[in-house]
Amino acid sequence: MPFLPELLRVATRMCGARDRAEDLVQETFLQAWRSFARFQTGTNCRAWLYKILMFSHSKQRRSQARQPSLTELDQAGEKALLFDPPTPDVLTTEMVNAAFGRVPEPFRTTVVIVDVEEFTYREAADILDVPIGTVMSRLSRGRKLLRHELASCAEALNLDTRERQGSS
């Protein structure tokens, strides 16, 4: 099965739990198999599978919540977007994963698709079924929120980030 490890990695980020991610990837490949006749030879198979993954995830969330998922920026989130703290140099993988997990899902998913999986903005827009401007906006906000979360981790550990502020 092509791209299985990549899809599972992204699904785990989206779902937050390995077992739910495995179910999501299984559903993705099932849907891909069912609709393989519609796949156009010569097109990007990886992007096609990611689009199915996003659609399946969205379908699962709708069936669970029975209402559309909206992400509202609260005052703290808005303040985080206005303040761009320096990212500390000394962080553990666990700290980065925890900070990334606190970023709201639409922003987190966009960061994973563009920055980790290296899809272009156009491909990400097709995968997420949103306009390209929405991808750019979510990516910018997601990166800022992640920097804010990482700076908060540094403050909690009393790491000095002032040196980076002068060099930024």
Contacts in CASP RR format, 6 or more apart in sequence:
PFRMAT RR
TARGET T0000
AUTHOR 0000-0000-0000
METHOD contacts of the structure
MODEL  1
MPFLPELLRVATRMCGARDRAEDLVQETFLQAWRSFARFQTGTNCRAWLY
KILMFSHSKQRRSQARQPSLTELDQAGEKALLFDPPTPDVLTTEMVNAAF
GRVPEPFRTTVVIVDVEEFTYREAADILDVPIGTVMSRLSRGRKLLRHEL
ASCAEALNLDTRERQGSS
1 29 0 8 1.000
2 45 0 8 1.000
2 46 0 8 1.000
2 49 0 8 1.000
3 45 0 8 1.000
3 46 0 8 1.000
3 49 0 8 1.000
4 25 0 8 1.000
4 29 0 8 1.000
6 46 0 8 1.000
6 117 0 8 1.000
7 25 0 8 1.000
7 28 0 8 1.000
7 49 0 8 1.000
7 50 0 8 1.000
7 53 0 8 1.000
8 21 0 8 1.000
8 22 0 8 1.000
8 25 0 8 1.000
9 116 0 8 1.000
10 50 0 8 1.000
10 53 0 8 1.000
10 109 0 8 1.000
10 112 0 8 1.000
10 113 0 8 1.000
10 116 0 8 1.000
10 117 0 8 1.000
11 20 0 8 1.000
11 21 0 8 1.000
11 22 0 8 1.000
11 24 0 8 1.000
11 25 0 8 1.000
11 28 0 8 1.000
11 53 0 8 1.000
11 57 0 8 1.000
12 18 0 8 1.000
12 21 0 8 1.000
13 100 0 8 1.000
13 101 0 8 1.000
13 108 0 8 1.000
13 109 0 8 1.000
13 112 0 8 1.000
14 21 0 8 1.000
14 24 0 8 1.000
14 57 0 8 1.000
14 105 0 8 1.000
14 108 0 8 1.000
14 109 0 8 1.000
14 112 0 8 1.000
15 21 0 8 1.000
15 24 0 8 1.000
15 57 0 8 1.000
16 101 0 8 1.000
24 53 0 8 1.000
24 56 0 8 1.000
24 57 0 8 1.000
24 60 0 8 1.000
25 53 0 8 1.000
27 56 0 8 1.000
27 60 0 8 1.000
28 49 0 8 1.000
28 52 0 8 1.000
28 53 0 8 1.000
28 56 0 8 1.000
29 49 0 8 1.000
31 52 0 8 1.000
31 55 0 8 1.000
31 56 0 8 1.000
32 39 0 8 1.000
32 48 0 8 1.000
32 49 0 8 1.000
32 52 0 8 1.000
35 52 0 8 1.000
39 45 0 8 1.000
39 48 0 8 1.000
44 123 0 8 1.000
47 119 0 8 1.000
47 123 0 8 1.000
47 126 0 8 1.000
47 127 0 8 1.000
50 113 0 8 1.000
50 117 0 8 1.000
50 119 0 8 1.000
50 127 0 8 1.000
51 126 0 8 1.000
51 127 0 8 1.000
51 129 0 8 1.000
53 127 0 8 1.000
54 109 0 8 1.000
54 127 0 8 1.000
54 128 0 8 1.000
54 129 0 8 1.000
55 129 0 8 1.000
61 69 0 8 1.000
62 68 0 8 1.000
62 69 0 8 1.000
69 105 0 8 1.000
69 106 0 8 1.000
71 104 0 8 1.000
71 105 0 8 1.000
71 106 0 8 1.000
71 107 0 8 1.000
73 81 0 8 1.000
77 145 0 8 1.000
77 148 0 8 1.000
80 144 0 8 1.000
80 145 0 8 1.000
80 148 0 8 1.000
81 141 0 8 1.000
81 144 0 8 1.000
81 145 0 8 1.000
83 148 0 8 1.000
84 144 0 8 1.000
84 147 0 8 1.000
85 147 0 8 1.000
85 148 0 8 1.000
85 150 0 8 1.000
85 151 0 8 1.000
85 161 0 8 1.000
86 147 0 8 1.000
86 151 0 8 1.000
86 161 0 8 1.000
86 164 0 8 1.000
86 165 0 8 1.000
86 168 0 8 1.000
87 147 0 8 1.000
87 150 0 8 1.000
87 151 0 8 1.000
87 154 0 8 1.000
87 161 0 8 1.000
87 164 0 8 1.000
88 150 0 8 1.000
88 151 0 8 1.000
88 153 0 8 1.000
88 154 0 8 1.000
88 159 0 8 1.000
88 161 0 8 1.000
88 164 0 8 1.000
89 164 0 8 1.000
90 154 0 8 1.000
90 159 0 8 1.000
91 150 0 8 1.000
91 153 0 8 1.000
91 154 0 8 1.000
95 150 0 8 1.000
95 153 0 8 1.000
96 150 0 8 1.000
98 153 0 8 1.000
99 146 0 8 1.000
99 149 0 8 1.000
99 150 0 8 1.000
99 152 0 8 1.000
99 153 0 8 1.000
100 108 0 8 1.000
100 111 0 8 1.000
100 146 0 8 1.000
100 149 0 8 1.000
101 108 0 8 1.000
102 149 0 8 1.000
103 111 0 8 1.000
103 142 0 8 1.000
103 145 0 8 1.000
103 146 0 8 1.000
103 149 0 8 1.000
104 145 0 8 1.000
106 138 0 8 1.000
107 138 0 8 1.000
107 139 0 8 1.000
107 141 0 8 1.000
107 142 0 8 1.000
107 145 0 8 1.000
108 142 0 8 1.000
109 128 0 8 1.000
110 124 0 8 1.000
110 128 0 8 1.000
110 135 0 8 1.000
110 138 0 8 1.000
110 139 0 8 1.000
110 142 0 8 1.000
111 139 0 8 1.000
111 142 0 8 1.000
111 143 0 8 1.000
111 146 0 8 1.000
113 119 0 8 1.000
113 124 0 8 1.000
113 127 0 8 1.000
113 128 0 8 1.000
114 120 0 8 1.000
114 121 0 8 1.000
114 124 0 8 1.000
114 135 0 8 1.000
114 139 0 8 1.000
115 139 0 8 1.000
115 143 0 8 1.000
119 127 0 8 1.000
121 132 0 8 1.000
121 133 0 8 1.000
121 135 0 8 1.000
121 136 0 8 1.000
121 139 0 8 1.000
122 132 0 8 1.000
124 135 0 8 1.000
124 139 0 8 1.000
125 131 0 8 1.000
125 132 0 8 1.000
125 133 0 8 1.000
125 134 0 8 1.000
125 135 0 8 1.000
128 134 0 8 1.000
128 135 0 8 1.000
130 138 0 8 1.000
151 161 0 8 1.000
154 161 0 8 1.000
155 161 0 8 1.000
END
